[in-house]
C-alpha cells in the first residue's frame, strides 16, 4: 500500500538492548531456590495416535482408540512439552501413579509421535 498525504509520518528507530552477557551474569547471582514454590503441571502420556477428523467425529461411548505404545513399554512424564522421565503405571490407594524408571537428564523437548529418549 502506497502512503498518501493523509497518512501520518512515523519515525522508526532500531531498538537498543544491553549486552546479554551482563544480564545473564546478574541473573546467575540469584539462587535457584526462589523458584522452588513455582507449580508446574506435569502430564503422564500413555501413547499417541492420529485420526482423521471424520473418524474423531464418529467417536462415541465405548469406542476404542489404539495407541502407539505397547502395554509393557514405559509411559512418559512430560511438563510443557519436555520429557522429564519415563516410568510404569502403578496404583496408589484408589488413584493412578507413576513409578519413575528412567530420568531424562537432557530435558529435550518431546518429539513427534513419542517423547525424546532419555539421555539422548
N, C-alpha and C positions, 0 to 999 in steps of 0.2 A: 504494500500500500504506500503510495507516494504521499509525503507530507503536504499539507495545504497551509495557506496563510492563517487559517483558523486554529491549527494545531499549536499548542504551546511548545516552546523550545525547552528541552530537558537536557541538562548537563549530566554527563556520565563520567565518573572517575573510577579507576580501579580501587578495590578495597585493599587496605594495608593491614597486615596482621603481624604480631610479634613472632619471632622465630619459634618453631615448635620445640626445639631443644630446651629453651629456657622454661617454657610452660610445662614440659614433661618432667623436668628436674624438680620444679616446685611441687607438682602433684606427687612425685615419688617420695617426698619427705613426709607425707601424711600416712598414718598407719592404716593398714587394710582393715583392721578391727572395726573401724567406724561403719563398715558395710555389713557387719555380721547379722544385724537385725533385719536386713532387707529380705522380703519374702519373694521367692522365685517359684513360679508354677512349673511343676515337672509332670511329664506325661509318660505313661508306660505304653509302648506300642507293641501290639501282638503281631502285626503284619500289615501289608498294604496290598491293594489291587486297584485296577482302574476299570471303570464300567462306562459304557456309552450312556448318555443322559436318558435315552429311551428305555434302557434296562433299569436305571435308577427309578424312573417314574413308575415302573411296574412293581417295585418292591412293596411288600406288604408284610403283615404279621405272619411269621412262620417262614419267611424267605431265608435262604442260606446263602452267604457270600463266602466264597473260598479265598483265603489269603495266601500270600506268597511265602509263608513260613511253616515249616513242619512243627508238629507238636513237641518234638524233643529239642528244638532249637531255642536258644535264649531269646528273651524279649529285650527291647531297647528302652532305656531310661533316658528321656530327652528333655531338655529345657531350651525353649526358644529356638528350636531347630538344631541344637547342638547335642550330639550324642555324648552323654556323660558316662554311661556304664551299660552293661548287659547283665541279665540275671534270669532267675527262674521264678515262675509264679508260685506263691505259697498262700496258705490261708492263715490269717491271724484272727482268732476269735471267729466272728462271722463276716470278716472282710478279706478282700484280696490284698496281697502284699507282694513284694519282690525281694528275693534274696540275691544280693549282688554277687556275681561270679567273675566279672571282668570289669576293670575300670579303664575308661578311655582317657589316659593322661594327656593325649594330644589335644582333646577338646575340639575336634574338627567338626564342621557343620555336617548335618545329615545329608546324605546323597540321595539321588532319585531312586525310588524303589525300596531302599533299605538304608539304614544308618551306615556311617563310615565304620570300618573295622577298628576296634580298639587298638591303639598303638600304631595305627597306620597313618 
